[in-house]
Amino acid sequence: MKNYAIYARYSTDLQDERSIEDQVRDCQKYINVNDGTTYDVYADRAMSGASRFRPNYQKILSDASEGKFQFIIAEALDRLSRDQEDLAALYKHLVFHEVTLVTLSEGFINELHVGLKGTMNALFLKDLARKTRRGLEGRVRACRSAGGKAYGYDIVKDFDHNGTPIKGQVEINQLEAQIIHRIFVEFSEGKSPRQIAKKFNKENIPGP
């Protein structure tokens, strides 16, 4: 009987924990239809496909080299990697260890898939980076925050007339602002960051 390992991943871009469950469910359906068994599920949550340094991605490669399963199945090739070089290395690694890679979107993966999809994924990442920079610049030009929550500020949750969340709006947290003011004053008086932190710890002032 064919033995499968399931790999699932979601990144941080508008996806959530349920995405993993959806991917695994669909892969399990494929395994059941093809009279296979599931060795294990390897899932990396909120991690970009641009990097191969994901714990369960590395684990599935290690287990593949030990012959623990015959097949790896994923929703699509970009779930495993969006990097062209990493995708080629993955395919070479699996071929060497006689593990077949199959995805629900592309079917059985061969050299042609690796070349074409790797190029497409590389272009996607380049375009995504450009759009992300453009979006962040737009926030800054609109006098809004382009980052996450910063100490001294509270995130303001607001919506436009269409009910769409307005991102990047913050307001000053008055209590934290007093701490920031103290830090600058004491630093200007000659105290080191370590001395200031030690003093605040003695006063039980919580950090960010």
N, C-alpha and C positions, 0 to 999 in steps of 0.2 A: 504493500500500500504506500502511496506517495505521502511523504512527510513534509509539511510546509511550516515555514516561519513567517509570521505576519509582521510587517513593519508599517507603522503609522506615525505621522508627524503633523503638527500644525505650527505655524509661525505666529507672530504677534499681530499680523495685519488683518484685523477685523474677523479673526476666528476665535473660537473658544474651546473649552474642554470637551464639549459634545462632539466636536469634529473628529476626535480620536475614536469615540464610540461608533460614529457613523462609518468611518473607514474600516474599522475592524469588523463590523457587522457585514459589510459588503464583501470583504475578503473572505470571511467565514462562509458566506453563501457560495462563493466560487469553489472553495475547498470541498464543501459538502456535495455540490453538484458533480464534482470530479472525483468523488470517492476517495478523498484524501483525509489525512489526520493533521491536527495542528500541534506542532511541537511547543511553540511559545509565541507570545505577542511581545514585540519590542516597540515601545512608544516613546518619542521625544516630544515633550510639551513646550510650547512657546519658544521654539528654537528655529533659527533661520536655516534654510536649506543651502545657504551660501557657504556654510562651514561644515567640515566633516567631523569637527570636534564636538560630537554629541554623544553622551554616555551610552545610550542604547543602540546607536548606529555603530559605534565601535564594538559593542558587545555582540551584535549580530554578525559582524565581520569575523570576530574571534571564534564564535560558535560555528560559523560556516567552515572555517579552516580546520575545525576539529571533526567535521563530518556529522554534526548533530541533526542535520536535515538535508533534504534533497532539493528543496525549492524555497525561494523567497518570493513572497507575494506582497504587493503594495497597490494602493489605489492608482497611482501614476508614477512615472519615473521621477518627476520633480519632487515627490515626497521623500525619495531617497537622497537626491542631491540636485541642486541647481547650478553647480559648478562644473564646467565642461571637463576640466582636468580630473576632478574627483570622481566624476561619473565614469570616465574611461578607466581609472584605477580600480574602481569598484567592479566593473565588468571583467577586467583582467583577473582580479583576485578571485571572483566567483568561478570563472571558466577554469582557472588553474585547480581549484578545489572541487570541480565537477558539480557545482551548485547552479541550478537553472533559475534565472530571474524572470518573473512574469508579473505583469501589471494588469489591472482591470481595464485601463484605457488603451494600452498599446499591445497587449497580448504577450507572447513570448519575445523577450528582448534579444536583439542581435546587434552586430556592429553598426548597422545602418541606423537603428534607433539611437544608439549612443552618440553617433556623430551628429545626426539631425537634431535630436532633442537637446543635446548638450549645447549646441549653437543657439537654439531658440531660448533655452533657459538663461544662457549668458546674456543674450540681448534683453531678456525680460528684466534681469537684475540691473543692468545698466540703465534701462528706461525707468525702472522703479526708483533708483537712486536719484535720477534727475527730477522726477516728479516729487519725491520726498523733499529734496532741497528747495524746489520751487514752492511747495506748500509751506515749509518753515519760513522761507523768506517773506511769503505773503502774510503770515501771522505777525512777523516782526514789523513789517511796514504798516500793519493795522494796529500797531501798539499793543500787541498781545504777546503772551509768553510762548516761546517756541519749544520749551522743554517740559519736564515733569514738575512735580511739586518741589518747590524750593523752600528752605527754611526761612521763615519770616513772611510767608505768603500762604493764603488759603485759595484753593481752586474754587472758582465761581461756576456753578452749574446753571446754565441759561440756555434758552432755545430761541430760534428765530421764528418768524411768522408761519413757517411751514412745519414747525415742531422738530426741526433738526438741531441737535446739540451744537452750541457755539463753543469751539475749543480755544484754549489759550487765554481765557479770562481769569485773572487773579485779583485778589485784594489783600491789602496788608493785614497781617495778624499782629495786632497791637502788642500783645504780651511778648511774642517772639521778637518783634521789632525793638523792644526795650533791651533784650539780651544782645541783639546785634549792635545796638548803639553802645552798650557797655564794652563789648569786645573791641570796637574801634577806639573808644576812649582809652581803655587800659593799654592797648597796643601802642597808641600814640604816646603814652606815658613811659614806655620802655619795657613793658612786660612781654615776655615771650608767649607764643601760642600755647606751649606746654604749661606755663604758669597760669595762664588764664583758664585753660581747661581744668587744671587741678583745683583751682578756686571754685569754679562752677560745680564741679563734682562734689566738693565739700558742702556746697549749698543745696545739693540734690536738685540741681536744675537739669531737667531731661534734655538729652541731645536730640538731633533730628530723627 
